[in-house]
Amino acid sequence: MKDDSGALFSQLRDIMNRLRAPGGCPWDRKQTYGSLRPHIIEEAYELVDAVDNGDIAGICEESGDLLLQVVFMGVIAEESGDFSLADIVRSISDKLIRRHPHVFGDVDVSDSDEVLRNWEQIKLNEKGGQDNGATVLSGVPKGLPPLIKAFRIQQKAASVGFDWDQSSQLPVFDKIEEEIDEVKTAMELEDRFSVEEEIGDVLFSIVNLARRLGVDPHLALERSNKKFIDRFGRIEQDLRDRNKSWTDTDLDELDSLWDWAKAVSRQDGACDNPM
């Protein structure tokens, strides 16, 4: 199959230039770096949704939508003289070569964990090292959703050896139990600020357990969200079918309905990984 990706990329750039030119699209012409921010985030999440759903056509389409945002940024930058689309491509190409010395250089690595450690050290050196104010965690974007940010923080800390031995998860469970006990203490003291802080510590510890077990906590939580929505919806439908309302149903019946919805969802295969 002929690889015409270069020509198609040039066509996309030409389309964006036309849209931004005088007489082009009024909406496209008024966009700025800042105004594109929500669209970049939205398109990234739509691509993730397509990946989660195993939607190959959707992955292709949403990848294009996300690429459009990058090209849009590049066109705006070229207009203002900040940088060019070629600079974007050159930057990431150079970065990939620098951060893979085991492929493009003479560095030997034993496994993917060592690759990640080397990556973080190279990244730190690129930013001038610690003497220049660069830190291991300085590369974590401030705008990341908190769950993803916690995961990335812990990944980066672990990449420099700040982690328990991987041979046992008991210290992590001990830490989770410790944090739960601290929530209980804060509740007994009726200290709302401390309760919030300690619940945050519980969540952070659980994210750490997920990371050590090779589980993406974002995806794990999203699957649980989907399971709950599915089962809750089955209960709602059952109540409607029987002309009952939530106020007409006591907690014991709701518990029974939940068990029923859970069993039915397993039989129907409604969830990827039912509880």
Legacy VTK file of the C-alpha trace (Angstrom):
# vtk DataFile Version 3.0
C-alpha trace
ASCII
DATASET POLYDATA
POINTS 275 float
0.000 0.000 0.000
1.369 3.400 -0.994
2.286 5.631 1.955
0.849 9.044 1.091
0.722 10.311 4.686
3.150 13.131 3.893
0.987 14.492 1.085
-2.174 14.138 3.191
-0.552 15.990 6.093
0.379 18.813 3.720
-3.213 18.869 2.453
-4.504 19.194 6.031
-2.131 22.095 6.658
-3.280 23.772 3.421
-6.945 23.362 4.445
-6.242 24.993 7.812
-4.325 27.822 6.145
-7.304 28.424 3.854
-9.730 28.434 6.786
-7.553 30.949 8.641
-6.960 33.208 5.638
-8.958 36.374 4.877
-12.294 35.274 3.464
-12.007 31.926 5.249
-14.088 30.678 8.166
-14.940 33.402 10.750
-14.854 30.866 13.620
-11.484 29.383 12.645
-9.985 32.837 12.089
-10.728 34.011 15.620
-9.221 31.002 17.423
-6.122 31.377 19.603
-3.865 29.066 21.621
-6.079 29.626 24.644
-9.418 29.196 22.901
-8.362 25.802 21.555
-7.605 24.467 25.029
-11.091 23.002 25.765
-11.260 21.458 22.291
-7.900 19.728 22.781
-9.099 18.258 26.080
-12.461 17.203 24.614
-10.894 15.523 21.579
-8.378 13.679 23.771
-11.198 12.293 25.916
-13.228 11.286 22.851
-10.212 9.365 21.554
-9.854 7.646 24.924
-13.564 6.722 24.827
-13.089 5.149 21.404
-10.117 3.161 22.688
-12.077 2.003 25.747
-14.967 0.894 23.527
-12.706 -0.952 21.106
-14.168 1.202 18.320
-11.512 0.990 15.578
-13.339 3.350 13.209
-13.840 5.731 16.121
-10.152 5.559 17.058
-9.264 6.532 13.492
-11.763 9.407 13.410
-10.921 10.759 16.869
-7.185 10.508 16.181
-7.826 12.772 13.202
-9.777 15.223 15.365
-6.927 15.348 17.871
-4.355 15.749 15.080
-6.404 18.674 13.790
-5.884 20.496 17.105
-2.103 20.055 16.810
-2.111 21.303 13.217
-4.366 24.198 14.270
-1.812 25.162 16.921
0.981 24.920 14.370
-0.818 27.131 11.846
-1.510 29.776 14.493
2.155 29.616 15.526
3.336 30.021 11.921
1.134 33.073 11.484
2.617 34.728 14.570
6.163 33.582 13.871
6.383 31.614 17.143
7.319 28.286 15.527
6.312 26.095 12.598
4.619 22.753 12.027
8.024 21.482 10.960
9.381 22.563 14.359
6.697 20.465 16.074
7.616 17.354 14.099
11.349 17.995 14.458
11.003 18.508 18.212
9.240 15.211 18.882
11.512 13.298 16.488
14.640 14.626 18.212
13.133 13.879 21.623
12.339 10.267 20.726
15.896 9.702 19.530
17.426 11.336 22.647
15.245 9.398 25.057
15.792 6.019 23.412
19.572 5.668 23.608
19.095 1.895 23.901
17.703 1.963 20.342
19.530 4.864 18.685
22.691 4.752 20.814
24.901 2.305 22.655
23.029 2.074 25.988
21.977 -1.388 27.185
18.742 -1.928 29.125
17.400 -5.059 30.801
13.649 -4.335 30.781
10.942 -1.698 30.328
11.369 -0.484 33.920
14.946 0.485 33.171
13.759 2.220 30.006
11.407 4.358 32.109
14.138 5.175 34.642
16.465 6.253 31.847
13.678 8.299 30.259
13.049 10.246 33.457
16.762 10.863 34.044
17.273 12.061 30.473
14.218 14.305 30.809
15.605 15.758 34.047
18.973 16.402 32.396
17.278 18.093 29.431
15.697 20.598 31.794
19.099 21.514 33.222
19.171 19.050 36.111
18.385 19.704 39.743
20.940 22.501 39.932
18.757 24.447 37.504
15.580 23.911 39.539
14.318 20.901 37.589
12.766 18.150 39.710
11.535 14.635 39.116
7.907 15.751 39.499
8.128 19.080 37.686
7.108 17.421 34.417
3.662 16.406 35.702
1.153 18.792 34.048
-0.782 20.870 36.576
-3.980 20.563 34.543
-4.213 16.770 34.653
-7.340 15.336 36.300
-6.412 14.485 39.932
-6.702 10.706 39.519
-4.414 10.655 36.487
-2.077 13.163 38.136
-1.711 10.944 41.228
-0.847 8.001 38.980
1.784 9.988 37.064
3.300 11.414 40.260
3.726 7.926 41.666
5.118 6.580 38.394
7.763 9.304 38.320
8.665 8.845 41.991
8.979 5.092 41.491
11.173 5.611 38.420
13.943 6.978 40.659
13.546 4.224 43.269
11.068 5.918 45.635
8.861 2.856 46.043
8.411 -0.250 48.156
9.953 -3.490 46.974
7.731 -4.945 44.243
7.980 -8.445 45.725
5.236 -7.701 48.272
2.132 -5.509 48.288
1.628 -5.830 52.058
3.226 -2.419 52.831
0.727 -0.800 50.450
-2.237 -2.470 52.146
-0.830 -1.418 55.522
-0.619 2.155 54.242
-4.221 2.077 52.991
-5.423 0.784 56.363
-3.376 3.463 58.125
-4.979 6.190 56.008
-8.489 4.788 56.623
-7.822 4.846 60.377
-6.800 8.491 60.055
-10.120 9.242 58.311
-11.956 7.663 61.255
-9.951 9.732 63.726
-10.699 12.939 61.805
-14.404 12.020 61.778
-14.386 11.482 65.542
-12.826 14.921 65.960
-15.471 16.358 63.595
-12.673 18.076 61.706
-14.068 18.445 58.190
-10.832 19.795 56.698
-8.884 16.830 58.054
-11.552 14.390 56.845
-11.161 15.758 53.326
-7.378 15.596 53.570
-7.332 12.029 54.879
-9.814 10.795 52.275
-7.468 12.252 49.686
-4.638 10.240 51.251
-6.762 7.067 51.056
-7.410 7.648 47.361
-3.739 8.393 46.731
-2.758 5.130 48.451
-5.264 3.117 46.422
-3.913 4.651 43.216
-0.470 3.532 44.359
-1.731 -0.046 44.800
-3.264 0.033 41.313
0.017 1.243 39.813
2.009 -1.493 41.506
-0.458 -4.116 40.261
-0.228 -2.811 36.699
-3.780 -1.454 36.738
-4.688 1.928 35.251
-6.845 3.467 38.027
-8.574 5.793 35.582
-9.780 2.877 33.449
-10.597 0.771 36.518
-12.780 3.538 37.978
-14.463 4.165 34.638
-15.386 0.477 34.398
-16.869 0.667 37.882
-18.813 3.779 36.831
-20.222 1.916 33.837
-21.143 -1.089 35.983
-22.958 1.115 38.465
-24.823 3.018 35.735
-25.913 -0.241 34.108
-27.119 -1.846 37.340
-28.734 1.307 38.676
-30.568 1.671 35.372
-31.913 -1.879 35.646
-33.292 -1.095 39.099
-34.918 2.105 37.810
-36.531 0.192 34.952
-37.810 -2.508 37.308
-39.378 0.113 39.574
-41.053 1.791 36.583
-42.344 -1.564 35.329
-43.958 -2.140 38.718
-45.223 1.462 39.019
-43.118 1.997 42.116
-41.081 5.036 43.119
-37.844 5.314 45.040
-39.740 6.625 48.057
-41.963 3.513 48.004
-38.950 1.215 48.247
-37.079 0.531 51.461
-33.353 -0.181 51.735
-33.804 -3.948 52.115
-35.705 -4.140 48.820
-33.120 -1.912 47.120
-30.347 -4.219 48.335
-32.231 -7.190 46.869
-32.773 -5.343 43.612
-29.078 -4.505 43.446
-28.170 -8.179 43.841
-30.668 -9.029 41.119
-29.295 -6.347 38.761
-25.783 -7.541 39.469
-26.661 -11.121 38.578
-28.540 -10.130 35.414
-25.714 -7.899 34.198
-23.304 -10.803 34.590
-25.576 -13.087 32.572
-26.000 -10.477 29.840
-22.305 -9.674 29.777
-23.255 -6.023 30.079
-19.968 -5.120 31.740
-16.458 -5.918 30.638
-15.345 -7.025 34.066
-18.333 -7.446 36.440
-17.801 -7.525 40.183
LINES 1 276
275 0 1 2 3 4 5 6 7 8 9 10 11 12 13 14 15 16 17 18 19 20 21 22 23 24 25 26 27 28 29 30 31 32 33 34 35 36 37 38 39 40 41 42 43 44 45 46 47 48 49 50 51 52 53 54 55 56 57 58 59 60 61 62 63 64 65 66 67 68 69 70 71 72 73 74 75 76 77 78 79 80 81 82 83 84 85 86 87 88 89 90 91 92 93 94 95 96 97 98 99 100 101 102 103 104 105 106 107 108 109 110 111 112 113 114 115 116 117 118 119 120 121 122 123 124 125 126 127 128 129 130 131 132 133 134 135 136 137 138 139 140 141 142 143 144 145 146 147 148 149 150 151 152 153 154 155 156 157 158 159 160 161 162 163 164 165 166 167 168 169 170 171 172 173 174 175 176 177 178 179 180 181 182 183 184 185 186 187 188 189 190 191 192 193 194 195 196 197 198 199 200 201 202 203 204 205 206 207 208 209 210 211 212 213 214 215 216 217 218 219 220 221 222 223 224 225 226 227 228 229 230 231 232 233 234 235 236 237 238 239 240 241 242 243 244 245 246 247 248 249 250 251 252 253 254 255 256 257 258 259 260 261 262 263 264 265 266 267 268 269 270 271 272 273 274
